[in-house]
């Protein structure tokens, strides 16, 4: 999957202080506030990835399973299919 820039991006995240750019690429993102639900007003960061045609095929063959890896710990998170869902948690 490739990280992609989207119209609402307003920040670029670089690697943490203890890592080099050769280890962790810069990531375009949206940084703002959640706009609904029990998380209304909470800080939120949204990033977007786009699958290649080969990855879409593999996803279908794997029965739709996606794995999320986070280096350094696990922050509260969720996946969505569009920016409105990404900024309006349930």
C-alpha positions as CSV (number, residue, x, y, z in Angstrom):
1,X,0.0,0.0,0.0
2,X,1.1,3.5,-0.7
3,X,0.6,6.5,1.6
4,X,-1.3,9.1,-0.4
5,X,-1.9,12.8,0.1
6,X,-5.5,13.9,0.1
7,X,-7.1,17.4,-0.2
8,X,-7.6,17.8,3.6
9,X,-3.9,17.1,4.5
10,X,-2.6,19.9,6.6
11,X,0.6,18.4,8.2
12,X,3.5,16.2,7.3
13,X,4.7,13.8,10.0
14,X,8.4,12.8,10.0
15,X,10.1,10.0,11.9
16,X,10.3,10.1,15.7
17,X,13.5,11.5,17.2
18,X,15.0,8.1,17.7
19,X,14.6,7.0,14.1
20,X,16.0,8.0,10.7
21,X,14.1,8.9,7.5
22,X,15.5,5.8,5.9
23,X,13.6,3.8,8.5
24,X,10.3,5.7,8.5
25,X,9.0,7.8,5.6
26,X,7.3,11.2,6.0
27,X,3.6,10.9,6.1
28,X,1.1,13.5,4.9
29,X,-1.9,13.7,7.2
30,X,-4.9,15.7,8.5
31,X,-4.6,16.9,12.1
32,X,-7.8,18.3,13.7
33,X,-10.7,17.5,15.9
34,X,-13.2,14.6,15.8
35,X,-16.6,16.0,14.9
36,X,-19.2,13.7,16.4
37,X,-20.0,10.8,18.7
38,X,-18.4,10.0,22.0
39,X,-15.1,11.4,20.7
40,X,-16.5,14.8,19.7
41,X,-13.7,17.4,20.1
42,X,-10.9,14.9,20.7
43,X,-7.7,15.4,18.8
44,X,-7.6,13.3,15.6
45,X,-5.0,12.4,12.9
46,X,-6.1,10.9,9.6
47,X,-3.8,9.3,7.0
48,X,-4.7,7.6,3.8
49,X,-3.3,4.6,2.0
50,X,-4.2,3.4,-1.5
51,X,-4.0,-0.2,-2.6
52,X,-2.5,-1.3,-5.8
53,X,-4.5,-3.5,-8.1
54,X,-2.4,-6.5,-7.0
55,X,-3.1,-5.7,-3.3
56,X,-6.9,-5.3,-4.0
57,X,-6.8,-8.8,-5.5
58,X,-4.9,-10.2,-2.6
59,X,-7.3,-8.6,-0.2
60,X,-10.2,-10.3,-1.9
61,X,-8.4,-13.6,-1.7
62,X,-7.7,-13.1,2.0
63,X,-11.4,-12.6,2.8
64,X,-11.0,-8.9,3.4
65,X,-8.6,-9.1,6.3
66,X,-6.3,-6.1,6.8
67,X,-3.5,-6.0,9.4
68,X,-2.5,-2.7,11.1
69,X,1.0,-2.5,12.6
70,X,2.0,0.4,14.8
71,X,5.6,0.8,15.9
72,X,6.0,2.0,19.5
73,X,2.6,1.2,20.9
74,X,-1.1,1.2,20.0
75,X,-3.1,4.4,20.0
76,X,-6.9,4.3,19.7
77,X,-7.7,4.0,16.0
78,X,-10.2,2.9,13.4
79,X,-10.4,2.4,9.6
80,X,-12.9,4.1,7.3
81,X,-13.5,4.5,3.6
82,X,-13.9,8.3,3.2
83,X,-12.8,11.5,4.9
84,X,-16.2,12.3,6.4
85,X,-16.2,8.9,8.2
86,X,-12.6,9.4,9.2
87,X,-13.5,12.6,11.0
88,X,-16.9,11.6,12.4
89,X,-16.3,8.6,14.7
90,X,-19.4,6.7,16.0
